[in-house]
Amino acid sequence: MARRPAVVTIADVAARAGVSLSTVSRALNGNPTVDPALAERVRAAAAELDYTANPWARSLVSGRTQTIAVVVPDLANPTFQTILRGLGRAAAADDFHVLVSDSAESVDAERTLATTTRRRTDGVILCAPRMPQPDLDALAATLTPLVLVNRTSPDVASVRADYGAALRAQLDDLHRLGHRRILHLSGAPGSASGAQRAKALDAFTAAHPEVDLRRLPCGVDADAGAAAADAVLDSGATAALAFNDLVAVGLLDAVRRRGCRVPDDLSIVGFDDIPFARFTTPALTTAAVPAEELGRAAWVRMRALLSGEAPPPSLTLVPETVVRATTGPPPS
């Protein structure tokens, strides 16, 4: 039976380089106190022996796991997936790993996951947390370093999209097309973006009293959109604004199955511009959330905090309206 090759240890590297164990450790961890020539000798010895540092041992020495935790409310949502892609790739470029947890829209799970994952990682990023503001502020005081995505809290680094401004732009577009009976399908009750949208709806109603703008409680996925089809058609609305693209896709499919022509009989507007929004039939009008950019920006702020630096200022990005084929003038 062939013998297993011996595991190369840090002691082997030290012996090959003719230095102490502590010098090897400091050299391989990039400690600037090590003489450059000596550090190069250590790296050469490690390369010759094909030595790879034990990540757990390195963690014990440095006090770092090289891992951050990200808590999201719904991992099935393509927007959160895109945020994670931007964040994960940026973190990987800096040799960090990302531990992802899904709270399944549960505030209690969200709080527990944030606390427990912080004990096992170097920092936490909370993506669109659903908990009430006082609870978020209290939790934020116990989680450092912390970055928030699509929420804010005093003295906490954050990045967010301005959902209110984007929704107002969508409403203005429908108004210009001639729609005067509009229905908004609201999403998750604890969503901070939902609160932004509610303010935009109130402001639009105040500016346009001639418009019959109603709100229909809904959910956040395609099934919720499909389930709302009868209520939408019975409302007499000529345009429906969905909480997100998933809801819009479900609604679009369901009303077309009922013989409704989109956009001739009903205009439908989504939100997020998920990857397959442009492939629906007809193609979905929506608002493009710069999700990947939000993820990258969140990592930039976390990296600064981990380095002991002041993070860049909080960032707000405005989603852009993407007009496709599900919107048009109201039926005459």
C-alpha positions, -999 to 999 in steps of 0.1 A, spaced: 0 0 0 14 34 -10 22 56 20 4 89 23 27 118 17 38 136 49 19 168 57 42 198 54 41 219 85 52 254 94 81 238 113 93 223 80 92 258 64 111 272 93 138 245 90 142 250 53 145 288 56 166 286 87 144 309 108 121 306 138 84 296 137 73 331 146 93 345 117 76 322 93 42 331 107 48 368 105 64 366 70 35 346 55 9 369 71 26 399 55 38 415 87 58 446 77 83 441 106 99 412 88 130 421 68 120 419 31 149 396 22 140 373 50 104 373 41 113 364 5 134 335 18 104 322 38 81 325 9 106 306 -13 109 278 12 71 276 15 68 274 -23 95 247 -26 77 226 1 42 233 -14 32 245 20 -4 258 26 -13 274 58 -40 258 79 -69 283 78 -80 275 113 -46 280 127 -42 312 109 -76 323 123 -65 316 158 -33 336 153 -48 366 135 -82 366 153 -98 368 118 -119 342 100 -117 360 66 -154 355 64 -184 379 66 -220 370 72 -249 383 50 -285 379 61 -312 382 35 -350 380 39 -356 358 8 -329 340 -11 -353 330 -38 -357 366 -49 -334 373 -79 -327 409 -66 -311 396 -34 -292 370 -55 -277 398 -76 -268 418 -46 -250 388 -32 -232 383 -65 -218 418 -65 -209 415 -28 -194 380 -30 -172 388 -60 -159 419 -45 -151 401 -12 -134 373 -30 -111 397 -47 -99 407 -12 -96 370 -1 -127 370 20 -155 345 20 -193 352 24 -216 331 47 -252 336 35 -283 331 57 -319 333 47 -344 346 73 -374 336 52 -391 369 59 -391 362 97 -381 390 120 -372 366 148 -350 344 125 -334 376 112 -324 387 147 -311 353 157 -291 348 125 -275 382 127 -264 375 163 -252 340 159 -234 345 125 -215 375 140 -199 352 165 -185 331 137 -174 358 113 -156 391 111 -186 412 104 -223 412 94 -242 427 64 -279 429 69 -297 430 35 -332 447 37 -339 436 73 -376 434 81 -375 443 118 -390 475 131 -367 505 133 -363 506 171 -354 469 171 -329 474 143 -313 503 161 -310 482 193 -295 453 174 -271 475 154 -255 486 187 -245 450 194 -232 441 159 -199 456 149 -187 459 123 -221 462 105 -232 474 71 -269 478 61 -283 474 27 -317 492 20 -320 502 56 -304 529 77 -296 533 114 -277 560 132 -239 557 129 -241 526 108 -226 524 73 -253 518 47 -262 516 10 -297 517 -4 -319 522 -34 -344 551 -34 -376 531 -40 -398 561 -33 -383 582 -61 -384 553 -85 -421 546 -78 -430 582 -82 -414 582 -116 -434 552 -126 -466 568 -114 -458 600 -134 -452 579 -165 -486 562 -161 -503 596 -155 -487 610 -187 -501 580 -206 -536 590 -194 -542 565 -166 -566 578 -139 -574 545 -121 -543 529 -108 -538 500 -84 -507 494 -63 -500 459 -51 -481 463 -18 -456 437 -6 -440 426 27 -455 445 57 -422 450 74 -403 461 43 -386 495 46 -389 499 8 -426 495 13 -426 524 37 -408 545 11 -433 536 -15 -462 544 8 -449 579 11 -445 582 -27 -481 570 -31 -494 596 -6 -474 624 -23 -488 614 -57 -524 613 -45 -519 648 -30 -506 661 -63 -532 644 -84 -566 643 -67 -582 634 -100 -565 600 -100 -582 570 -82 -551 554 -67 -558 524 -46 -537 499 -27 -541 462 -26 -523 441 0 -503 414 -18 -471 394 -13 -436 393 -27 -436 363 -51 -452 352 -84 -479 332 -66 -490 363 -48 -493 382 -80 -513 354 -96 -536 352 -66 -543 389 -69 -555 387 -106 -593 386 -99 -591 415 -74 -571 435 -99 -595 429 -128 -625 436 -105 -611 469 -93 -616 486 -127 -580 498 -126 -564 505 -160 -529 501 -146 -513 479 -119 -480 486 -101 -465 455 -86 -443 454 -55 -416 436 -75 -411 418 -108 -420 384 -94 -454 397 -84 -458 414 -118 -449 382 -136 -475 362 -117 -501 388 -123 -493 391 -160 -496 354 -165 -529 351 -146 -547 380 -162 -537 369 -197 -552 335 -189 -584 353 -181 -585 369 -215 -571 403 -204 -550 419 -231 -518 436 -218 -513 465 -222 -545 472 -243 -569 464 -213 -545 467 -184 -509 481 -180 -487 462 -157 -455 476 -141 -429 457 -121 -400 467 -100 -363 455 -98 -356 445 -134 -347 409 -126 -329 390 -154 -359 375 -170 -382 406 -169 -373 414 -205 -382 379 -216 -419 379 -205 -446 381 -231 -451 410 -235 -418 423 -220 -422 438 -186 -420 475 -179 -401 479 -146 -376 499 -126 -339 487 -127 -325 484 -92 -286 486 -94 -284 455 -72 -249 443 -81 -236 479 -75 -253 479 -41 -235 446 -32 -201 459 -43 -207 492 -24 -217 473 8 -184 453 6 -163 485 2 -178 498 34 -173 465 53 -137 463 40 -130 498 54 -145 489 88 -124 456 90 -93 477 82 -101 501 110 -108 529 86 -138 552 83 -162 538 58 -173 560 28 -205 580 33 -238 563 30 -248 558 -6 -283 562 -22 -289 550 -58 -321 558 -77 -335 529 -98 -341 538 -135 -375 533 -152 -372 507 -180 -402 511 -204 -410 479 -223 -442 464 -237 -466 460 -207 -475 496 -205 -495 518 -228 -525 543 -229 -556 532 -210 -585 516 -230 -607 542 -245 
